[in-house]
Amino acid sequence: MTTFPAFTHVAVTVTDLAVSVPCYTALFGAEPVLDEGTGPFRHVVFAIDGGQLFGLHEFPDGDRTTGFDERCRGLDHVAFGCADRAELARWQDRLDELGVDHGGIVDAHYGSGLSLRDPDGIALEFFAPPAGA
C-alpha cells in the first residue's frame, strides 16, 4: 500500500432534514442523489464534483436539545477545497447571493478560509491554499 485512499464521503447528523436538505441543495446547486430510511436513521446524500458524497443523517431518537459544538469530541468542521483565493472569492459572492451568513475570507500563512454554519450550526469552510503553493 503506497498511497492513502481519498475520502469517498462525509456524513453529518442533522436535527431536521426538512430544514437541512434545502440549505445543502442551495449550497451544492444540486438535488440529492439518494434519500432513504435505513432503519435506525434516514439519510440524504449529495454527489459533489470530484466524486465525493456528502450525506445528511437524521436519527428519529436523536438528542435534539443540544446544538453543535466544535469544542466537543467529534467533528470540528468540514472544508471544501478551492483551487485559489479567486475561487474562494467567487464562493463568498455565491453565499451572499444565497443569503448565507459567513465570516468573510480570512487569510493566513497556510491558506485562506471562508467559514459558515449550516442550520444546525455545523461548521463548514471553503479553503484555498496560499498563493504559489
C-alpha positions in Angstrom: 0.0 0.0 0.0 1.8 3.1 -1.3 -0.8 5.8 -1.2 -3.6 6.5 1.3 -7.0 6.4 -0.3 -9.1 9.6 -0.9 -12.2 10.4 1.0 -15.3 8.9 -0.6 -17.9 10.6 1.6 -18.6 12.6 4.7 -21.9 12.3 6.6 -23.1 14.7 9.3 -26.0 14.2 11.7 -28.7 17.0 11.5 -31.7 17.8 13.6 -34.3 18.1 10.8 -33.8 17.0 7.2 -36.7 19.2 6.2 -34.6 22.2 7.1 -31.1 21.0 6.2 -31.9 19.4 2.8 -33.0 22.7 1.2 -29.9 24.5 2.7 -27.5 22.0 1.2 -29.4 21.8 -2.1 -28.9 25.5 -2.5 -25.3 25.4 -1.3 -24.3 22.5 -3.6 -26.5 23.7 -6.5 -27.8 20.1 -6.9 -30.6 17.8 -5.8 -29.8 14.8 -3.6 -28.9 11.5 -5.3 -30.3 9.4 -2.5 -33.0 9.7 0.1 -33.8 6.6 2.1 -34.5 5.2 5.5 -32.0 2.6 6.7 -33.9 1.5 9.8 -32.0 3.4 12.6 -31.8 6.7 10.6 -32.8 8.4 7.4 -30.1 9.7 5.1 -30.0 12.1 2.2 -26.9 12.1 0.1 -25.5 14.6 -2.4 -22.9 13.9 -5.1 -20.2 16.6 -5.2 -18.0 17.4 -8.2 -14.9 15.2 -8.0 -16.8 12.0 -7.0 -17.2 12.6 -3.3 -20.5 12.2 -1.5 -21.9 14.4 1.3 -24.5 12.8 3.5 -27.0 14.1 6.0 -28.3 11.7 8.7 -31.3 12.2 10.8 -31.9 9.9 13.8 -35.6 9.8 15.0 -34.4 9.1 18.5 -31.5 11.6 18.5 -31.0 14.3 21.1 -32.4 17.5 19.6 -31.8 19.6 22.8 -28.1 20.2 22.3 -26.5 22.2 19.5 -23.4 21.5 17.5 -20.2 22.5 19.3 -16.8 22.0 17.6 -15.1 22.2 21.0 -16.6 18.8 22.0 -15.3 15.5 20.9 -16.3 14.6 17.3 -16.5 16.7 14.2 -14.7 20.2 14.2 -15.6 21.2 10.6 -15.8 20.1 7.0 -13.7 22.0 4.5 -14.3 22.2 0.7 -11.2 22.8 -1.4 -10.9 25.7 -3.7 -8.1 26.0 -6.3 -7.1 29.5 -5.3 -8.2 32.7 -3.5 -10.1 33.9 -6.6 -12.3 30.8 -6.5 -12.8 31.4 -2.8 -14.0 34.9 -3.5 -16.5 33.5 -6.0 -17.8 31.3 -3.3 -18.2 34.3 -1.0 -20.2 36.0 -3.7 -22.4 32.9 -4.1 -23.0 32.7 -0.3 -24.0 36.3 -0.4 -26.4 35.6 -3.3 -28.0 32.8 -1.3 -28.2 35.0 1.8 -25.9 32.6 3.8 -24.2 34.3 6.8 -20.4 33.7 6.7 -17.3 35.1 8.4 -15.7 36.6 5.2 -12.4 35.4 3.8 -9.7 35.1 6.4 -6.1 34.9 5.1 -3.3 33.1 7.0 0.2 32.0 6.0 -1.2 28.4 5.4 -4.1 29.5 3.2 -7.4 31.3 3.1 -10.7 30.2 4.5 -14.3 31.2 4.3 -16.4 29.9 7.2 -20.1 29.4 7.6 -22.6 27.3 9.5 -25.4 25.1 8.4 -28.9 25.3 10.1 -27.7 23.0 12.9 -24.6 25.2 13.5 -22.3 22.6 11.9 -19.1 24.4 10.9 -18.3 24.4 7.2 -15.5 26.1 5.3 -14.2 26.8 1.8 -10.4 26.7 1.8 -7.8 27.7 -0.7 -4.0 27.0 -0.4 -1.6 30.0 -0.2 -0.6 31.6 -3.4 2.2 29.7 -5.1 1.5 26.5 -3.2 
